[in-house]
């Protein structure tokens, strides 16, 4: 599973994506957030805990209960502001 990070999340991680092995793929978005929070730096873990950080699966914004499969492309991004 490929997981992409955008905006400040990308900066906090220091790269734009991570890969998770097929056997380690959690069952839903909430499980993925928990898994990531345990494996990334503290700053990014705190950002991922923010309920305002969106998740998209295969380019569609989804909720925490959305099921995941190993072939999904997942993206996390903070709320965007315009100006």
N, C-alpha and C positions, 0 to 999 in steps of 0.2 A: 504494500500500500504506500502510495506517495502522498506526503502531507506537505502542503505549501503554506508559507507564512508571508503576510503582506504588511507593509507600512512599519509601524514601530515594533511589531512582533518579529518581523524579519531582522530588524536592527538588534533586538534583544537576543535573538538566537545567534546572530553572526553569519547566517546563511539563509537561503530562501526556501530550503526544503529538507526533509528527512525522509528516510524510507523505513518501513516496518516490515519485517519478514512475514510471509503469509501465515505462519503458525502463531504469530503473536498478535494478529488482528483482533481487536476487541469487537464485541457484538453490536455496539451502538456508539453514537457520538459521545455520550456521557462517559462511557468506558474509555474511549480514546483520550478525552481530556484528562481523565485520572491517570492513565498510563503516561501521557506526556508530562504531566506535572511532576511525576516521580523521576523523569529521565532528563529534564532540561534544567537550565540554571534557575535560580530563585526568582530573578526579575521576570523571566518569561512565564514561569509557573504561576506567579501572582497574576499576571495579565490573563492567562488562560482561565483562571478562576473567576474572572470578571464576567458576569452574565451578559454584559453588553458586547462582548466579543462574539462576532458571528462565525458560524461554520457553514460552509457550502460543500456539498458532496456532488461530484460530477457537474459542477457549475450551477447548482441550485441550492439556495439557502434553505437549511433544514433545522429542525429542532433537536434537542438532546436525545430523544428516543429513536431517532432515525437509525435503522439498521445499517450495518456496514458489511461489505464483503472485501476480500483482499484485492480485488481489481479496481476498487474505487479510488478516485483522486479526491482528496479532502483538502480544503483550504480554510485557514483561520485568518480573520481580519477584524480590526477594530472598527467601530462606527466611523463613518466618513463625515466630514463637515465641508460645506461649500462656502464660497465667499466671493 
